[in-house]
């Protein structure tokens, strides 16, 4: 598998990846990434200092992705954004690679990394805890992802 920065031609496949994963967990509804206006334009969104979106490709197609972007109003804090992998590559170490590369990038610009997810994404919650994220009792900020019910932070 190849991990690289997102290209403009990857936008549609990344949107499909995220939508497919949200459907899998029953989160194809408002209050989460499902109705995020940026879904189809990640290449454009993840340009500029302190922003990055990585895609993992297998046989030329996107099978995973992970982004880093600033948390509005929180200096020194980034957010791990839109980290999803198709079932076929889960358990292969791909998510670990995406996370490590993303956190290495984040360390250049931020002191902490925040993320929002869902309680029913049990493997993801275990993964974040295993990688040193601490569970928060409430969201760090009020975001458009009001349906998320698990929040984590990690010191970089």
C-alpha positions in Angstrom: 0.0 0.0 0.0 1.1 3.5 -0.8 0.6 6.4 1.6 0.7 9.9 0.2 -0.6 13.4 0.4 -4.1 13.8 -1.0 -4.3 14.9 -4.7 -7.3 16.7 -6.2 -8.3 13.5 -8.1 -8.6 11.7 -4.8 -11.5 13.9 -3.5 -14.3 11.7 -4.7 -12.8 8.4 -3.4 -12.1 10.0 0.0 -15.7 11.2 0.2 -16.9 7.7 -0.7 -14.6 6.1 1.9 -16.0 8.3 4.7 -19.6 7.9 3.7 -19.2 4.1 3.4 -17.7 3.9 6.9 -20.3 6.2 8.4 -23.1 4.0 6.9 -21.3 0.9 8.3 -21.6 2.3 11.8 -25.1 3.9 11.4 -23.8 7.5 11.4 -25.2 8.6 8.0 -27.1 11.4 9.7 -26.7 15.1 10.6 -24.3 16.2 13.4 -21.2 14.3 12.1 -19.0 14.1 9.0 -22.0 12.9 7.0 -23.1 16.5 6.3 -19.7 18.1 6.4 -19.6 20.6 3.5 -15.9 19.9 2.9 -16.2 16.2 2.3 -15.8 16.4 -1.5 -13.0 18.9 -1.5 -10.3 17.7 1.0 -7.5 18.5 -1.4 -8.5 22.2 -1.3 -9.3 22.2 2.4 -6.0 20.6 3.5 -3.6 23.2 1.9 -1.6 25.6 4.0 0.6 25.5 7.1 -0.4 23.1 9.8 -2.9 21.1 7.5 -2.4 17.8 5.9 -4.6 14.9 4.6 -2.9 11.6 3.9 -4.5 8.9 1.7 -3.6 5.2 1.6 -4.0 3.5 -1.7 -4.2 -0.1 -2.7 -4.2 -1.0 -6.4 -4.5 2.7 -7.2 -7.7 3.2 -5.1 -8.1 5.0 -1.7 -8.6 2.5 1.1 -7.8 4.8 4.1 -7.3 8.4 5.0 -6.3 10.7 7.9 -6.2 14.5 8.3 -4.6 17.1 10.6 -6.0 20.6 10.9 -6.2 23.4 13.5 -8.8 23.5 16.2 -10.4 27.0 15.9 -9.9 29.1 18.9 -7.4 26.7 20.5 -3.8 27.8 20.0 -1.4 24.9 19.8 -4.1 22.3 19.4 -4.8 20.4 16.2 -7.5 17.9 15.4 -7.1 14.4 14.0 -9.7 14.6 11.3 -11.6 12.1 9.1 -9.5 9.1 9.9 -11.2 6.1 8.2 -10.2 2.8 6.7 -12.2 0.3 4.7 -12.8 -3.1 6.5 -10.5 -4.9 4.1 -7.4 -3.1 5.4 -8.3 -2.9 9.1 -6.0 -4.9 11.3 -3.1 -4.6 8.8 -1.3 -1.9 10.6 -2.3 0.7 8.0 -4.2 2.9 10.5 -1.2 2.8 12.8 1.0 4.1 9.9 -1.5 6.8 9.0 -1.7 7.9 12.7 2.1 7.9 13.2 2.7 9.9 10.0 -0.1 12.4 10.9 1.2 12.9 14.5 4.8 13.4 13.3 3.5 16.1 11.0 1.4 17.6 13.8 4.3 17.9 16.2 5.9 20.5 13.8 3.0 22.9 14.5 1.1 21.9 17.6 1.5 20.8 21.2 -1.7 18.7 21.5 -4.0 16.7 19.2 -7.7 16.4 19.8 -10.3 14.1 18.1 -14.0 13.4 18.2 -15.6 10.0 17.5 -18.5 7.7 18.4 -18.8 5.3 21.3 -20.1 2.5 18.9 -16.8 2.7 16.9 -15.3 0.3 19.6 -12.1 -0.7 17.6 -11.4 3.0 17.0 -11.8 3.9 20.7 -9.4 1.1 21.7 -7.0 2.2 19.0 -6.9 5.8 20.3 -6.4 4.8 23.9 -3.6 2.4 22.9 -1.9 5.3 21.1 -1.8 7.5 24.1 -5.0 9.6 23.7 -6.8 10.5 26.9 -10.6 10.4 27.1 -12.2 13.7 27.8 -15.5 14.1 29.7 -16.8 16.7 27.2 -15.8 18.2 23.9 -12.9 20.6 23.8 -15.0 22.9 21.5 -18.5 23.1 20.2 -18.2 21.9 16.7 -20.6 21.0 13.8 -20.1 17.4 14.9 -22.5 17.6 17.8 -23.5 13.9 17.4 -20.0 12.7 18.4 -20.1 11.3 21.9 -16.4 10.5 22.6 -13.6 13.0 22.7 -9.9 12.5 23.2 -6.7 14.5 23.5 -3.0 13.6 23.3 0.0 15.6 24.2 2.5 15.8 21.4 
